[in-house]
Amino acid sequence: MDYDVDTVGDAAAAAAFRRLVRHLQHRTDAQNVDLMGLAGFCRNCLGDWLAEAAGLSREEGRGLVYGQDYASWKAAHQREATPEQLARMAESVARNP
């Protein structure tokens, strides 16, 4: 079997993307700095990638991912990052292509 993600149909890829976005909207406890520390990307990255692919502004792309404007989400859900979280994030992001 070919495990190249580019072989997945657009409908399936879109459904998986929407499920990921809904999951992230529900899991407000998953902080962006922790996502960055583990995987080297966060909600902002996903919104920016969506904006680039869809010809939207960064604000529009992030709004679609957050389900609201970023500033409102940040005020309601984002906690201050610890030095340890920031260090993990920096190490993780350094491994990105």
C-alpha positions in Angstrom: 0.0 0.0 0.0 1.1 3.5 -0.8 1.2 5.7 2.4 1.8 9.0 0.6 -0.7 11.5 2.0 -1.0 13.1 -1.5 -2.9 9.9 -2.6 -5.8 10.6 -0.3 -8.8 12.2 -2.0 -9.7 15.8 -1.4 -13.0 14.9 0.3 -11.4 12.6 2.8 -8.6 15.1 3.5 -11.1 17.9 4.0 -13.1 15.7 6.4 -10.0 14.9 8.4 -9.0 18.6 8.5 -12.4 19.7 9.7 -12.4 17.0 12.4 -8.9 18.2 13.5 -10.1 21.8 13.7 -13.3 20.8 15.6 -11.1 18.8 18.0 -8.8 21.8 18.6 -11.7 24.1 19.1 -13.1 21.7 21.8 -9.7 21.2 23.5 -9.1 24.7 24.6 -7.0 23.2 27.4 -4.4 22.2 24.8 -2.2 25.3 24.8 -0.5 26.4 21.6 2.9 26.5 23.3 2.4 22.8 24.2 1.4 21.9 20.7 4.4 23.7 19.4 6.6 21.9 21.9 5.3 18.5 20.9 4.7 18.8 17.2 6.3 22.1 16.0 2.9 23.6 15.0 -0.1 25.1 16.6 -3.5 26.5 15.9 -1.9 29.7 14.5 0.2 27.7 12.1 -2.8 25.7 10.9 -4.8 28.9 10.4 -1.9 30.5 8.5 -1.6 27.4 6.3 -5.4 27.4 5.6 -5.2 31.1 4.8 -2.4 30.6 2.3 -4.1 27.7 0.6 -7.5 29.4 0.4 -6.3 32.9 -0.5 -7.5 34.4 2.8 -5.9 36.8 5.3 -4.1 35.4 8.3 -6.8 36.8 10.5 -9.5 35.0 8.5 -7.6 31.7 8.4 -7.0 31.8 12.2 -10.6 32.7 12.8 -11.7 29.6 11.0 -9.4 27.5 13.1 -10.3 29.1 16.4 -14.0 29.4 15.6 -13.8 33.1 16.7 -11.3 35.9 16.3 -7.9 35.0 17.7 -7.8 37.9 20.3 -11.0 36.7 21.9 -9.8 33.1 22.0 -6.5 34.2 23.5 -8.1 36.3 26.2 -10.4 33.4 27.2 -8.1 30.4 26.9 -4.4 31.2 26.6 -2.3 31.0 29.8 1.1 32.5 30.3 3.8 30.2 29.0 6.4 28.8 31.4 10.1 29.0 30.7 10.0 25.2 30.3 7.2 25.3 27.7 9.1 28.0 25.8 12.3 25.9 25.8 10.5 22.8 24.5 8.8 24.9 21.8 12.1 26.3 20.7 13.7 22.9 20.6 10.8 21.4 18.7 10.5 24.3 16.1 14.2 23.9 15.4 13.5 20.5 14.0 10.9 21.7 11.5 11.7 21.5 7.8 
